[in-house]
Amino acid sequence: MSIEGIVGGLTKAEARGVEQVMIEARGLQKNGGDLLNQINSVAPSAANYDKLKAKGAEILKSIGYDPKKQE
């Protein structure tokens, strides 16, 4: 699965936010989840973590996409 398959036309920051929401909803494969990412897209310690994650969730909600559902 790729973000482009879900939503396109994002800025780099928006894509990172969407990706982080997906990581937290679906989990990294190395931790038993189903995403191939090796690391978080946005470090939880980053100053803009909450802002990027909120924007990512807003984008997914605006297109009616539930990141917890298997696609």
CHARMM internal coordinates of N, CA and C (Angstrom, degrees):
IC EDIT
DIST 1 N 1 CA 1.4449
DIST 1 CA 1 C 1.5212
ANGL 1 N 1 CA 1 C 107.87
DIST 1 C 2 N 1.3008
ANGL 1 CA 1 C 2 N 116.38
DIHE 1 N 1 CA 1 C 2 N 142.21
DIST 2 N 2 CA 1.4595
ANGL 1 C 2 N 2 CA 121.08
DIHE 1 CA 1 C 2 N 2 CA 175.88
DIST 2 CA 2 C 1.5146
ANGL 2 N 2 CA 2 C 108.95
DIHE 1 C 2 N 2 CA 2 C -129.75
DIST 2 C 3 N 1.3141
ANGL 2 CA 2 C 3 N 115.81
DIHE 2 N 2 CA 2 C 3 N 156.32
DIST 3 N 3 CA 1.4632
ANGL 2 C 3 N 3 CA 119.76
DIHE 2 CA 2 C 3 N 3 CA 178.52
DIST 3 CA 3 C 1.5152
ANGL 3 N 3 CA 3 C 110.22
DIHE 2 C 3 N 3 CA 3 C -60.75
DIST 3 C 4 N 1.3492
ANGL 3 CA 3 C 4 N 116.96
DIHE 3 N 3 CA 3 C 4 N -37.78
DIST 4 N 4 CA 1.4585
ANGL 3 C 4 N 4 CA 120.07
DIHE 3 CA 3 C 4 N 4 CA -179.80
DIST 4 CA 4 C 1.5258
ANGL 4 N 4 CA 4 C 111.66
DIHE 3 C 4 N 4 CA 4 C -59.19
DIST 4 C 5 N 1.3335
ANGL 4 CA 4 C 5 N 116.70
DIHE 4 N 4 CA 4 C 5 N -29.47
DIST 5 N 5 CA 1.4535
ANGL 4 C 5 N 5 CA 120.69
DIHE 4 CA 4 C 5 N 5 CA 177.52
DIST 5 CA 5 C 1.5233
ANGL 5 N 5 CA 5 C 113.23
DIHE 4 C 5 N 5 CA 5 C -72.66
DIST 5 C 6 N 1.3156
ANGL 5 CA 5 C 6 N 115.89
DIHE 5 N 5 CA 5 C 6 N -13.61
DIST 6 N 6 CA 1.4579
ANGL 5 C 6 N 6 CA 121.53
DIHE 5 CA 5 C 6 N 6 CA -178.49
DIST 6 CA 6 C 1.5202
ANGL 6 N 6 CA 6 C 110.86
DIHE 5 C 6 N 6 CA 6 C -104.71
DIST 6 C 7 N 1.3284
ANGL 6 CA 6 C 7 N 116.04
DIHE 6 N 6 CA 6 C 7 N -51.02
DIST 7 N 7 CA 1.4626
ANGL 6 C 7 N 7 CA 121.96
DIHE 6 CA 6 C 7 N 7 CA -177.94
DIST 7 CA 7 C 1.5230
ANGL 7 N 7 CA 7 C 108.19
DIHE 6 C 7 N 7 CA 7 C -153.21
DIST 7 C 8 N 1.3258
ANGL 7 CA 7 C 8 N 116.04
DIHE 7 N 7 CA 7 C 8 N 140.77
DIST 8 N 8 CA 1.4585
ANGL 7 C 8 N 8 CA 120.74
DIHE 7 CA 7 C 8 N 8 CA -179.02
DIST 8 CA 8 C 1.5167
ANGL 8 N 8 CA 8 C 111.60
DIHE 7 C 8 N 8 CA 8 C -120.43
DIST 8 C 9 N 1.3204
ANGL 8 CA 8 C 9 N 115.42
DIHE 8 N 8 CA 8 C 9 N 178.60
DIST 9 N 9 CA 1.4516
ANGL 8 C 9 N 9 CA 121.60
DIHE 8 CA 8 C 9 N 9 CA 176.14
DIST 9 CA 9 C 1.5157
ANGL 9 N 9 CA 9 C 114.07
DIHE 8 C 9 N 9 CA 9 C 72.70
DIST 9 C 10 N 1.3376
ANGL 9 CA 9 C 10 N 117.24
DIHE 9 N 9 CA 9 C 10 N 26.86
DIST 10 N 10 CA 1.4530
ANGL 9 C 10 N 10 CA 120.95
DIHE 9 CA 9 C 10 N 10 CA -178.01
DIST 10 CA 10 C 1.5238
ANGL 10 N 10 CA 10 C 111.27
DIHE 9 C 10 N 10 CA 10 C -93.14
DIST 10 C 11 N 1.3203
ANGL 10 CA 10 C 11 N 114.81
DIHE 10 N 10 CA 10 C 11 N 152.30
DIST 11 N 11 CA 1.4602
ANGL 10 C 11 N 11 CA 118.98
DIHE 10 CA 10 C 11 N 11 CA 169.81
DIST 11 CA 11 C 1.5286
ANGL 11 N 11 CA 11 C 107.12
DIHE 10 C 11 N 11 CA 11 C -74.03
DIST 11 C 12 N 1.3217
ANGL 11 CA 11 C 12 N 116.16
DIHE 11 N 11 CA 11 C 12 N 168.32
DIST 12 N 12 CA 1.4635
ANGL 11 C 12 N 12 CA 119.73
DIHE 11 CA 11 C 12 N 12 CA 178.23
DIST 12 CA 12 C 1.5304
ANGL 12 N 12 CA 12 C 110.56
DIHE 11 C 12 N 12 CA 12 C -59.82
DIST 12 C 13 N 1.3179
ANGL 12 CA 12 C 13 N 117.04
DIHE 12 N 12 CA 12 C 13 N -43.12
DIST 13 N 13 CA 1.4645
ANGL 12 C 13 N 13 CA 121.13
DIHE 12 CA 12 C 13 N 13 CA -179.84
DIST 13 CA 13 C 1.5336
ANGL 13 N 13 CA 13 C 111.15
DIHE 12 C 13 N 13 CA 13 C -63.98
DIST 13 C 14 N 1.3303
ANGL 13 CA 13 C 14 N 117.02
DIHE 13 N 13 CA 13 C 14 N -42.61
DIST 14 N 14 CA 1.4663
ANGL 13 C 14 N 14 CA 120.34
DIHE 13 CA 13 C 14 N 14 CA 178.44
DIST 14 CA 14 C 1.5240
ANGL 14 N 14 CA 14 C 110.70
DIHE 13 C 14 N 14 CA 14 C -63.40
DIST 14 C 15 N 1.3223
ANGL 14 CA 14 C 15 N 116.59
DIHE 14 N 14 CA 14 C 15 N -42.50
DIST 15 N 15 CA 1.4645
ANGL 14 C 15 N 15 CA 120.54
DIHE 14 CA 14 C 15 N 15 CA 178.99
DIST 15 CA 15 C 1.5212
ANGL 15 N 15 CA 15 C 110.92
DIHE 14 C 15 N 15 CA 15 C -62.05
DIST 15 C 16 N 1.3227
ANGL 15 CA 15 C 16 N 117.36
DIHE 15 N 15 CA 15 C 16 N -40.68
DIST 16 N 16 CA 1.4652
ANGL 15 C 16 N 16 CA 120.81
DIHE 15 CA 15 C 16 N 16 CA 178.00
DIST 16 CA 16 C 1.5195
ANGL 16 N 16 CA 16 C 110.67
DIHE 15 C 16 N 16 CA 16 C -63.65
DIST 16 C 17 N 1.3350
ANGL 16 CA 16 C 17 N 117.30
DIHE 16 N 16 CA 16 C 17 N -39.43
DIST 17 N 17 CA 1.4600
ANGL 16 C 17 N 17 CA 120.90
DIHE 16 CA 16 C 17 N 17 CA 177.91
DIST 17 CA 17 C 1.5105
ANGL 17 N 17 CA 17 C 112.20
DIHE 16 C 17 N 17 CA 17 C -65.02
DIST 17 C 18 N 1.3308
ANGL 17 CA 17 C 18 N 116.77
DIHE 17 N 17 CA 17 C 18 N -45.58
DIST 18 N 18 CA 1.4699
ANGL 17 C 18 N 18 CA 121.03
DIHE 17 CA 17 C 18 N 18 CA 177.35
DIST 18 CA 18 C 1.5238
ANGL 18 N 18 CA 18 C 109.54
DIHE 17 C 18 N 18 CA 18 C -61.10
DIST 18 C 19 N 1.3135
ANGL 18 CA 18 C 19 N 116.36
DIHE 18 N 18 CA 18 C 19 N -45.73
DIST 19 N 19 CA 1.4584
ANGL 18 C 19 N 19 CA 120.92
DIHE 18 CA 18 C 19 N 19 CA -179.64
DIST 19 CA 19 C 1.5292
ANGL 19 N 19 CA 19 C 111.29
DIHE 18 C 19 N 19 CA 19 C -60.23
DIST 19 C 20 N 1.3219
ANGL 19 CA 19 C 20 N 117.70
DIHE 19 N 19 CA 19 C 20 N -41.40
DIST 20 N 20 CA 1.4602
ANGL 19 C 20 N 20 CA 120.07
DIHE 19 CA 19 C 20 N 20 CA -179.85
DIST 20 CA 20 C 1.5217
ANGL 20 N 20 CA 20 C 111.57
DIHE 19 C 20 N 20 CA 20 C -66.11
DIST 20 C 21 N 1.3180
ANGL 20 CA 20 C 21 N 116.94
DIHE 20 N 20 CA 20 C 21 N -40.29
DIST 21 N 21 CA 1.4674
ANGL 20 C 21 N 21 CA 120.09
DIHE 20 CA 20 C 21 N 21 CA 176.11
DIST 21 CA 21 C 1.5338
ANGL 21 N 21 CA 21 C 109.60
DIHE 20 C 21 N 21 CA 21 C -59.84
DIST 21 C 22 N 1.3286
ANGL 21 CA 21 C 22 N 116.34
DIHE 21 N 21 CA 21 C 22 N -43.46
DIST 22 N 22 CA 1.4631
ANGL 21 C 22 N 22 CA 120.95
DIHE 21 CA 21 C 22 N 22 CA 178.56
DIST 22 CA 22 C 1.5330
ANGL 22 N 22 CA 22 C 111.21
DIHE 21 C 22 N 22 CA 22 C -62.73
DIST 22 C 23 N 1.3237
ANGL 22 CA 22 C 23 N 116.53
DIHE 22 N 22 CA 22 C 23 N -43.44
DIST 23 N 23 CA 1.4687
ANGL 22 C 23 N 23 CA 120.68
DIHE 22 CA 22 C 23 N 23 CA 179.55
DIST 23 CA 23 C 1.5209
ANGL 23 N 23 CA 23 C 110.33
DIHE 22 C 23 N 23 CA 23 C -59.35
DIST 23 C 24 N 1.3201
ANGL 23 CA 23 C 24 N 116.65
DIHE 23 N 23 CA 23 C 24 N -45.47
DIST 24 N 24 CA 1.4575
ANGL 23 C 24 N 24 CA 119.49
DIHE 23 CA 23 C 24 N 24 CA -178.08
DIST 24 CA 24 C 1.5237
ANGL 24 N 24 CA 24 C 112.74
DIHE 23 C 24 N 24 CA 24 C -71.20
DIST 24 C 25 N 1.3186
ANGL 24 CA 24 C 25 N 117.23
DIHE 24 N 24 CA 24 C 25 N -29.83
DIST 25 N 25 CA 1.4643
ANGL 24 C 25 N 25 CA 120.59
DIHE 24 CA 24 C 25 N 25 CA 179.04
DIST 25 CA 25 C 1.5248
ANGL 25 N 25 CA 25 C 112.34
DIHE 24 C 25 N 25 CA 25 C -80.18
DIST 25 C 26 N 1.3310
ANGL 25 CA 25 C 26 N 116.98
DIHE 25 N 25 CA 25 C 26 N -37.55
DIST 26 N 26 CA 1.4615
ANGL 25 C 26 N 26 CA 121.44
DIHE 25 CA 25 C 26 N 26 CA -172.25
DIST 26 CA 26 C 1.5218
ANGL 26 N 26 CA 26 C 114.32
DIHE 25 C 26 N 26 CA 26 C -107.04
DIST 26 C 27 N 1.3197
ANGL 26 CA 26 C 27 N 116.81
DIHE 26 N 26 CA 26 C 27 N -25.00
DIST 27 N 27 CA 1.4562
ANGL 26 C 27 N 27 CA 121.18
DIHE 26 CA 26 C 27 N 27 CA 178.01
DIST 27 CA 27 C 1.5187
ANGL 27 N 27 CA 27 C 113.49
DIHE 26 C 27 N 27 CA 27 C 85.45
DIST 27 C 28 N 1.3230
ANGL 27 CA 27 C 28 N 114.35
DIHE 27 N 27 CA 27 C 28 N 151.19
DIST 28 N 28 CA 1.4602
ANGL 27 C 28 N 28 CA 121.44
DIHE 27 CA 27 C 28 N 28 CA 176.17
DIST 28 CA 28 C 1.5195
ANGL 28 N 28 CA 28 C 108.92
DIHE 27 C 28 N 28 CA 28 C -77.47
DIST 28 C 29 N 1.3144
ANGL 28 CA 28 C 29 N 116.89
DIHE 28 N 28 CA 28 C 29 N 141.03
DIST 29 N 29 CA 1.4623
ANGL 28 C 29 N 29 CA 121.54
DIHE 28 CA 28 C 29 N 29 CA -178.78
DIST 29 CA 29 C 1.5271
ANGL 29 N 29 CA 29 C 111.46
DIHE 28 C 29 N 29 CA 29 C -56.66
DIST 29 C 30 N 1.3309
ANGL 29 CA 29 C 30 N 117.15
DIHE 29 N 29 CA 29 C 30 N -38.96
DIST 30 N 30 CA 1.4654
ANGL 29 C 30 N 30 CA 120.38
DIHE 29 CA 29 C 30 N 30 CA -179.12
DIST 30 CA 30 C 1.5264
ANGL 30 N 30 CA 30 C 112.22
DIHE 29 C 30 N 30 CA 30 C -64.15
DIST 30 C 31 N 1.3405
ANGL 30 CA 30 C 31 N 116.48
DIHE 30 N 30 CA 30 C 31 N -17.43
DIST 31 N 31 CA 1.4650
ANGL 30 C 31 N 31 CA 121.61
DIHE 30 CA 30 C 31 N 31 CA 178.28
DIST 31 CA 31 C 1.5252
ANGL 31 N 31 CA 31 C 112.30
DIHE 30 C 31 N 31 CA 31 C -108.34
DIST 31 C 32 N 1.3269
ANGL 31 CA 31 C 32 N 116.49
DIHE 31 N 31 CA 31 C 32 N 16.65
DIST 32 N 32 CA 1.4537
ANGL 31 C 32 N 32 CA 120.63
DIHE 31 CA 31 C 32 N 32 CA 179.06
DIST 32 CA 32 C 1.5115
ANGL 32 N 32 CA 32 C 114.77
DIHE 31 C 32 N 32 CA 32 C 95.54
DIST 32 C 33 N 1.3317
ANGL 32 CA 32 C 33 N 117.97
DIHE 32 N 32 CA 32 C 33 N 0.04
DIST 33 N 33 CA 1.4601
ANGL 32 C 33 N 33 CA 121.79
DIHE 32 CA 32 C 33 N 33 CA 178.11
DIST 33 CA 33 C 1.5197
ANGL 33 N 33 CA 33 C 110.55
DIHE 32 C 33 N 33 CA 33 C -85.94
DIST 33 C 34 N 1.3219
ANGL 33 CA 33 C 34 N 116.13
DIHE 33 N 33 CA 33 C 34 N -165.55
DIST 34 N 34 CA 1.4629
ANGL 33 C 34 N 34 CA 118.71
DIHE 33 CA 33 C 34 N 34 CA -177.53
DIST 34 CA 34 C 1.5360
ANGL 34 N 34 CA 34 C 114.41
DIHE 33 C 34 N 34 CA 34 C -119.53
DIST 34 C 35 N 1.3431
ANGL 34 CA 34 C 35 N 117.62
DIHE 34 N 34 CA 34 C 35 N 9.76
DIST 35 N 35 CA 1.4595
ANGL 34 C 35 N 35 CA 119.64
DIHE 34 CA 34 C 35 N 35 CA 178.15
DIST 35 CA 35 C 1.5254
ANGL 35 N 35 CA 35 C 110.61
DIHE 34 C 35 N 35 CA 35 C -98.54
DIST 35 C 36 N 1.3105
ANGL 35 CA 35 C 36 N 116.11
DIHE 35 N 35 CA 35 C 36 N 139.08
DIST 36 N 36 CA 1.4638
ANGL 35 C 36 N 36 CA 121.42
DIHE 35 CA 35 C 36 N 36 CA -175.83
DIST 36 CA 36 C 1.5233
ANGL 36 N 36 CA 36 C 113.97
DIHE 35 C 36 N 36 CA 36 C -78.48
DIST 36 C 37 N 1.3261
ANGL 36 CA 36 C 37 N 118.27
DIHE 36 N 36 CA 36 C 37 N -9.61
DIST 37 N 37 CA 1.4570
ANGL 36 C 37 N 37 CA 120.96
DIHE 36 CA 36 C 37 N 37 CA 179.50
DIST 37 CA 37 C 1.5298
ANGL 37 N 37 CA 37 C 109.96
DIHE 36 C 37 N 37 CA 37 C -51.40
DIST 37 C 38 N 1.3152
ANGL 37 CA 37 C 38 N 115.97
DIHE 37 N 37 CA 37 C 38 N 143.38
DIST 38 N 38 CA 1.4554
ANGL 37 C 38 N 38 CA 120.53
DIHE 37 CA 37 C 38 N 38 CA 177.34
DIST 38 CA 38 C 1.5270
ANGL 38 N 38 CA 38 C 112.13
DIHE 37 C 38 N 38 CA 38 C -89.92
DIST 38 C 39 N 1.3265
ANGL 38 CA 38 C 39 N 116.11
DIHE 38 N 38 CA 38 C 39 N -28.25
DIST 39 N 39 CA 1.4625
ANGL 38 C 39 N 39 CA 120.96
DIHE 38 CA 38 C 39 N 39 CA -177.88
DIST 39 CA 39 C 1.5249
ANGL 39 N 39 CA 39 C 109.20
DIHE 38 C 39 N 39 CA 39 C -139.49
DIST 39 C 40 N 1.3329
ANGL 39 CA 39 C 40 N 115.14
DIHE 39 N 39 CA 39 C 40 N 169.30
DIST 40 N 40 CA 1.4637
ANGL 39 C 40 N 40 CA 120.15
DIHE 39 CA 39 C 40 N 40 CA 174.19
DIST 40 CA 40 C 1.5182
ANGL 40 N 40 CA 40 C 109.68
DIHE 39 C 40 N 40 CA 40 C -63.01
DIST 40 C 41 N 1.2899
ANGL 40 CA 40 C 41 N 117.06
DIHE 40 N 40 CA 40 C 41 N 149.43
DIST 41 N 41 CA 1.4560
ANGL 40 C 41 N 41 CA 122.02
DIHE 40 CA 40 C 41 N 41 CA 176.09
DIST 41 CA 41 C 1.5210
ANGL 41 N 41 CA 41 C 110.83
DIHE 40 C 41 N 41 CA 41 C -74.62
DIST 41 C 42 N 1.3211
ANGL 41 CA 41 C 42 N 115.76
DIHE 41 N 41 CA 41 C 42 N -34.29
DIST 42 N 42 CA 1.4572
ANGL 41 C 42 N 42 CA 122.70
DIHE 41 CA 41 C 42 N 42 CA 177.88
DIST 42 CA 42 C 1.5310
ANGL 42 N 42 CA 42 C 106.59
DIHE 41 C 42 N 42 CA 42 C -130.42
DIST 42 C 43 N 1.3144
ANGL 42 CA 42 C 43 N 116.44
DIHE 42 N 42 CA 42 C 43 N 124.53
DIST 43 N 43 CA 1.4686
ANGL 42 C 43 N 43 CA 120.26
DIHE 42 CA 42 C 43 N 43 CA 178.96
DIST 43 CA 43 C 1.5247
ANGL 43 N 43 CA 43 C 109.74
DIHE 42 C 43 N 43 CA 43 C -66.06
DIST 43 C 44 N 1.3329
ANGL 43 CA 43 C 44 N 117.06
DIHE 43 N 43 CA 43 C 44 N 133.80
DIST 44 N 44 CA 1.4643
ANGL 43 C 44 N 44 CA 119.47
DIHE 43 CA 43 C 44 N 44 CA 178.38
DIST 44 CA 44 C 1.5308
ANGL 44 N 44 CA 44 C 113.25
DIHE 43 C 44 N 44 CA 44 C -56.99
DIST 44 C 45 N 1.3069
ANGL 44 CA 44 C 45 N 117.19
DIHE 44 N 44 CA 44 C 45 N -22.98
DIST 45 N 45 CA 1.4678
ANGL 44 C 45 N 45 CA 120.82
DIHE 44 CA 44 C 45 N 45 CA 179.34
DIST 45 CA 45 C 1.5351
ANGL 45 N 45 CA 45 C 112.94
DIHE 44 C 45 N 45 CA 45 C -85.06
DIST 45 C 46 N 1.3276
ANGL 45 CA 45 C 46 N 117.88
DIHE 45 N 45 CA 45 C 46 N -5.92
DIST 46 N 46 CA 1.4694
ANGL 45 C 46 N 46 CA 121.69
DIHE 45 CA 45 C 46 N 46 CA -178.97
DIST 46 CA 46 C 1.5236
ANGL 46 N 46 CA 46 C 110.55
DIHE 45 C 46 N 46 CA 46 C -67.19
DIST 46 C 47 N 1.3148
ANGL 46 CA 46 C 47 N 115.89
DIHE 46 N 46 CA 46 C 47 N 141.95
DIST 47 N 47 CA 1.4638
ANGL 46 C 47 N 47 CA 121.18
DIHE 46 CA 46 C 47 N 47 CA -178.94
DIST 47 CA 47 C 1.5291
ANGL 47 N 47 CA 47 C 112.30
DIHE 46 C 47 N 47 CA 47 C -59.84
DIST 47 C 48 N 1.3319
ANGL 47 CA 47 C 48 N 117.52
DIHE 47 N 47 CA 47 C 48 N -31.29
DIST 48 N 48 CA 1.4672
ANGL 47 C 48 N 48 CA 121.12
DIHE 47 CA 47 C 48 N 48 CA -177.07
DIST 48 CA 48 C 1.5306
ANGL 48 N 48 CA 48 C 113.19
DIHE 47 C 48 N 48 CA 48 C -99.61
DIST 48 C 49 N 1.3125
ANGL 48 CA 48 C 49 N 117.74
DIHE 48 N 48 CA 48 C 49 N 12.08
DIST 49 N 49 CA 1.4705
ANGL 48 C 49 N 49 CA 122.76
DIHE 48 CA 48 C 49 N 49 CA -177.53
DIST 49 CA 49 C 1.5289
ANGL 49 N 49 CA 49 C 112.00
DIHE 48 C 49 N 49 CA 49 C -53.76
DIST 49 C 50 N 1.3260
ANGL 49 CA 49 C 50 N 117.14
DIHE 49 N 49 CA 49 C 50 N -55.38
DIST 50 N 50 CA 1.4679
ANGL 49 C 50 N 50 CA 120.36
DIHE 49 CA 49 C 50 N 50 CA -176.99
DIST 50 CA 50 C 1.5236
ANGL 50 N 50 CA 50 C 111.73
DIHE 49 C 50 N 50 CA 50 C -62.31
DIST 50 C 51 N 1.3258
ANGL 50 CA 50 C 51 N 116.68
DIHE 50 N 50 CA 50 C 51 N -40.82
DIST 51 N 51 CA 1.4628
ANGL 50 C 51 N 51 CA 121.30
DIHE 50 CA 50 C 51 N 51 CA -179.29
DIST 51 CA 51 C 1.5318
ANGL 51 N 51 CA 51 C 110.96
DIHE 50 C 51 N 51 CA 51 C -64.82
DIST 51 C 52 N 1.3379
ANGL 51 CA 51 C 52 N 117.09
DIHE 51 N 51 CA 51 C 52 N -46.28
DIST 52 N 52 CA 1.4663
ANGL 51 C 52 N 52 CA 120.09
DIHE 51 CA 51 C 52 N 52 CA -179.43
DIST 52 CA 52 C 1.5268
ANGL 52 N 52 CA 52 C 111.37
DIHE 51 C 52 N 52 CA 52 C -66.80
DIST 52 C 53 N 1.3144
ANGL 52 CA 52 C 53 N 116.40
DIHE 52 N 52 CA 52 C 53 N -40.84
DIST 53 N 53 CA 1.4620
ANGL 52 C 53 N 53 CA 119.77
DIHE 52 CA 52 C 53 N 53 CA 179.77
DIST 53 CA 53 C 1.5329
ANGL 53 N 53 CA 53 C 110.95
DIHE 52 C 53 N 53 CA 53 C -66.13
DIST 53 C 54 N 1.3187
ANGL 53 CA 53 C 54 N 117.44
DIHE 53 N 53 CA 53 C 54 N -39.90
DIST 54 N 54 CA 1.4728
ANGL 53 C 54 N 54 CA 120.99
DIHE 53 CA 53 C 54 N 54 CA 177.75
DIST 54 CA 54 C 1.5247
ANGL 54 N 54 CA 54 C 110.63
DIHE 53 C 54 N 54 CA 54 C -63.83
DIST 54 C 55 N 1.3267
ANGL 54 CA 54 C 55 N 116.94
DIHE 54 N 54 CA 54 C 55 N -42.01
DIST 55 N 55 CA 1.4724
ANGL 54 C 55 N 55 CA 120.46
DIHE 54 CA 54 C 55 N 55 CA 178.65
DIST 55 CA 55 C 1.5229
ANGL 55 N 55 CA 55 C 110.29
DIHE 54 C 55 N 55 CA 55 C -64.78
DIST 55 C 56 N 1.3383
ANGL 55 CA 55 C 56 N 116.85
DIHE 55 N 55 CA 55 C 56 N -41.49
DIST 56 N 56 CA 1.4601
ANGL 55 C 56 N 56 CA 120.60
DIHE 55 CA 55 C 56 N 56 CA 177.72
DIST 56 CA 56 C 1.5146
ANGL 56 N 56 CA 56 C 111.97
DIHE 55 C 56 N 56 CA 56 C -60.63
DIST 56 C 57 N 1.3317
ANGL 56 CA 56 C 57 N 116.59
DIHE 56 N 56 CA 56 C 57 N -43.74
DIST 57 N 57 CA 1.4647
ANGL 56 C 57 N 57 CA 120.90
DIHE 56 CA 56 C 57 N 57 CA 178.85
DIST 57 CA 57 C 1.5307
ANGL 57 N 57 CA 57 C 110.62
DIHE 56 C 57 N 57 CA 57 C -64.92
DIST 57 C 58 N 1.3255
ANGL 57 CA 57 C 58 N 116.46
DIHE 57 N 57 CA 57 C 58 N -38.78
DIST 58 N 58 CA 1.4679
ANGL 57 C 58 N 58 CA 121.43
DIHE 57 CA 57 C 58 N 58 CA 178.44
DIST 58 CA 58 C 1.5319
ANGL 58 N 58 CA 58 C 110.45
DIHE 57 C 58 N 58 CA 58 C -62.85
DIST 58 C 59 N 1.3187
ANGL 58 CA 58 C 59 N 117.01
DIHE 58 N 58 CA 58 C 59 N -43.03
DIST 59 N 59 CA 1.4668
ANGL 58 C 59 N 59 CA 121.33
DIHE 58 CA 58 C 59 N 59 CA 179.95
DIST 59 CA 59 C 1.5222
ANGL 59 N 59 CA 59 C 110.12
DIHE 58 C 59 N 59 CA 59 C -63.33
DIST 59 C 60 N 1.3198
ANGL 59 CA 59 C 60 N 117.07
DIHE 59 N 59 CA 59 C 60 N -47.13
DIST 60 N 60 CA 1.4684
ANGL 59 C 60 N 60 CA 120.15
DIHE 59 CA 59 C 60 N 60 CA -179.49
DIST 60 CA 60 C 1.5265
ANGL 60 N 60 CA 60 C 110.77
DIHE 59 C 60 N 60 CA 60 C -63.17
DIST 60 C 61 N 1.3121
ANGL 60 CA 60 C 61 N 117.19
DIHE 60 N 60 CA 60 C 61 N -41.32
DIST 61 N 61 CA 1.4699
ANGL 60 C 61 N 61 CA 120.77
DIHE 60 CA 60 C 61 N 61 CA 178.66
DIST 61 CA 61 C 1.5210
ANGL 61 N 61 CA 61 C 110.58
DIHE 60 C 61 N 61 CA 61 C -63.52
DIST 61 C 62 N 1.3356
ANGL 61 CA 61 C 62 N 117.25
DIHE 61 N 61 CA 61 C 62 N -38.64
DIST 62 N 62 CA 1.4659
ANGL 61 C 62 N 62 CA 120.56
DIHE 61 CA 61 C 62 N 62 CA -177.00
DIST 62 CA 62 C 1.5229
ANGL 62 N 62 CA 62 C 113.00
DIHE 61 C 62 N 62 CA 62 C -64.90
DIST 62 C 63 N 1.3270
ANGL 62 CA 62 C 63 N 116.98
DIHE 62 N 62 CA 62 C 63 N -23.52
DIST 63 N 63 CA 1.4677
ANGL 62 C 63 N 63 CA 120.15
DIHE 62 CA 62 C 63 N 63 CA 178.04
DIST 63 CA 63 C 1.5347
ANGL 63 N 63 CA 63 C 111.96
DIHE 62 C 63 N 63 CA 63 C -103.34
DIST 63 C 64 N 1.3330
ANGL 63 CA 63 C 64 N 115.98
DIHE 63 N 63 CA 63 C 64 N 5.90
DIST 64 N 64 CA 1.4650
ANGL 63 C 64 N 64 CA 120.12
DIHE 63 CA 63 C 64 N 64 CA 177.79
DIST 64 CA 64 C 1.5081
ANGL 64 N 64 CA 64 C 114.08
DIHE 63 C 64 N 64 CA 64 C 72.31
DIST 64 C 65 N 1.3375
ANGL 64 CA 64 C 65 N 116.97
DIHE 64 N 64 CA 64 C 65 N 27.23
DIST 65 N 65 CA 1.4553
ANGL 64 C 65 N 65 CA 120.36
DIHE 64 CA 64 C 65 N 65 CA -177.67
DIST 65 CA 65 C 1.5294
ANGL 65 N 65 CA 65 C 110.17
DIHE 64 C 65 N 65 CA 65 C -99.44
DIST 65 C 66 N 1.3202
ANGL 65 CA 65 C 66 N 116.91
DIHE 65 N 65 CA 65 C 66 N 126.40
DIST 66 N 66 CA 1.4568
ANGL 65 C 66 N 66 CA 122.82
DIHE 65 CA 65 C 66 N 66 CA 176.80
DIST 66 CA 66 C 1.5264
ANGL 66 N 66 CA 66 C 108.10
DIHE 65 C 66 N 66 CA 66 C -101.01
DIST 66 C 67 N 1.3349
ANGL 66 CA 66 C 67 N 117.96
DIHE 66 N 66 CA 66 C 67 N 109.33
DIST 67 N 67 CA 1.4559
ANGL 66 C 67 N 67 CA 120.72
DIHE 66 CA 66 C 67 N 67 CA -175.81
DIST 67 CA 67 C 1.5202
ANGL 67 N 67 CA 67 C 114.45
DIHE 66 C 67 N 67 CA 67 C -65.54
DIST 67 C 68 N 1.3135
ANGL 67 CA 67 C 68 N 117.91
DIHE 67 N 67 CA 67 C 68 N -15.26
DIST 68 N 68 CA 1.4596
ANGL 67 C 68 N 68 CA 120.70
DIHE 67 CA 67 C 68 N 68 CA -179.24
DIST 68 CA 68 C 1.5274
ANGL 68 N 68 CA 68 C 112.75
DIHE 67 C 68 N 68 CA 68 C -82.21
DIST 68 C 69 N 1.3214
ANGL 68 CA 68 C 69 N 117.06
DIHE 68 N 68 CA 68 C 69 N -17.39
DIST 69 N 69 CA 1.4676
ANGL 68 C 69 N 69 CA 121.26
DIHE 68 CA 68 C 69 N 69 CA 179.85
DIST 69 CA 69 C 1.5136
ANGL 69 N 69 CA 69 C 110.92
DIHE 68 C 69 N 69 CA 69 C -82.07
DIST 69 C 70 N 1.2993
ANGL 69 CA 69 C 70 N 116.45
DIHE 69 N 69 CA 69 C 70 N 142.37
DIST 70 N 70 CA 1.4621
ANGL 69 C 70 N 70 CA 121.71
DIHE 69 CA 69 C 70 N 70 CA 176.11
DIST 70 CA 70 C 1.5248
ANGL 70 N 70 CA 70 C 108.84
DIHE 69 C 70 N 70 CA 70 C -74.42
DIST 70 C 71 N 1.3144
ANGL 70 CA 70 C 71 N 116.52
DIHE 70 N 70 CA 70 C 71 N 132.83
DIST 71 N 71 CA 1.4665
ANGL 70 C 71 N 71 CA 121.15
DIHE 70 CA 70 C 71 N 71 CA 178.75
DIST 71 CA 71 C 1.5132
ANGL 71 N 71 CA 71 C 109.01
DIHE 70 C 71 N 71 CA 71 C -107.87
END
COOR INIT
IC SEED 1 N 1 CA 1 C
IC BUILD
